[in-house]
Amino acid sequence: MDLKQIIATVQDDFQAVDHEVLRMLDSRVPLIEKIAEYIISSGGKRLRPLIVLLVAKASAYQGNKHIKLATLIEFIHTATLLHDDVVDTSDLRRGRPTANAKWGNAPSVLVGDFLYSRAFENLVHVGDMDIMATISKATSIIAEGEVLQLINVGKPETTEEDYLKVIHGKTATLFEASSLGASFLGGHNPELQNSMQIYGLELGMAFQIIDDVLDYIGNADELGKNVGDDLAEGKPTLPLIKAMEFGSPEQRSLIADAISNASRDHLEPIVGAVRDSGALEYCIELAESKSKKAIRHLKVMPSSIYRDCLEAIAHIAVQRKN
């Protein structure tokens, strides 16, 4: 089952989210709408809102609050992208210039703030304290994850444990909030909610690990970003951490210097070291183990096409090429 087939199972709800996105983007300041529409329409997979819709359906939820929840999750995700690109001084995302490259840093940051604020404005209308607590906590953890990543920039001594803490915050937490938040819509079911929390967390971890792997096996056209961007930003991602651990002393020194100096001057031999050392195989195996753990926690749900779709997403997260 591919992503298009998965979306087709909740097509009406998915279109309703699109309509809600447009409604929530309404602003008396044209530049806000222009920048927000630009990034939201830039071709993302919309996995997080899709997870909200599927978990709600798999939990036999009958209302329409999942539409608002899915939309505000997408707004939070978009806000983080705007802020990330400013922090990372990125100029390319999903094959297009970033918002900060087109309009500058200040408008991008402020529109990100607007999206955060509009998300919480609509969270109130969902009217569920458990969901509000989940989303509020998630945004704090996401910010902590971003700061942790900043602390690790330029530090080749960063460990695998350090890296996992970063991606837990900056990526996996919003996946976790998506599935856990949606599970509350179906009523009070601690077993379901615990399983959905773990599903989202493990799925998000797997997704980000593969995202970092793709930096070393893809090209810019396929990935929609510049190959080696993380290296140029001095970010010690897991492929680099494991390549330093598994590689030769010369390779370890080369990668460490590149991270310390935030340089892609020696990108070709570093990519070769990452590929030849077994680092990518290690990362892929770790991502697959997390994907399998996510799938195991779907068993608490009754069998349905929606549960099948959630399982398929866990497979897609580790099998994707972009």
Salt bridges, closest charged atoms under 4 A:
ASP13 OD2 - LYS57 NZ 3.46
ASP13 OD2 - HIS66 NE2 2.95
ASP18 OD1 - ARG46 NH1 2.33
GLU20 OE2 - ARG23 NH2 2.70
GLU20 OE2 - LYS68 NZ 3.10
GLU74 OE2 - ARG46 NE 3.55
ASP85 OD1 - ARG93 NH2 2.79
ASP88 OD2 - LYS235 NZ 2.88
ASP113 OD1 - HIS83 NE2 3.27
GLU121 OE1 - ARG118 NE 3.07
GLU160 OE1 - LYS242 NZ 3.06
GLU161 OE2 - LYS165 NZ 3.93
GLU176 OE1 - HIS168 NE2 3.88
GLU202 OE1 - LYS290 NZ 3.56
GLU202 OE2 - LYS293 NZ 3.54
ASP211 OD1 - ARG320 NH2 3.44
ASP215 OD1 - LYS225 NZ 3.99
ASP229 OD1 - ARG264 NH2 2.68
GLU233 OE1 - LYS235 NZ 2.97
GLU245 OE1 - LYS242 NZ 2.64
GLU311 OE2 - HIS315 NE2 3.75
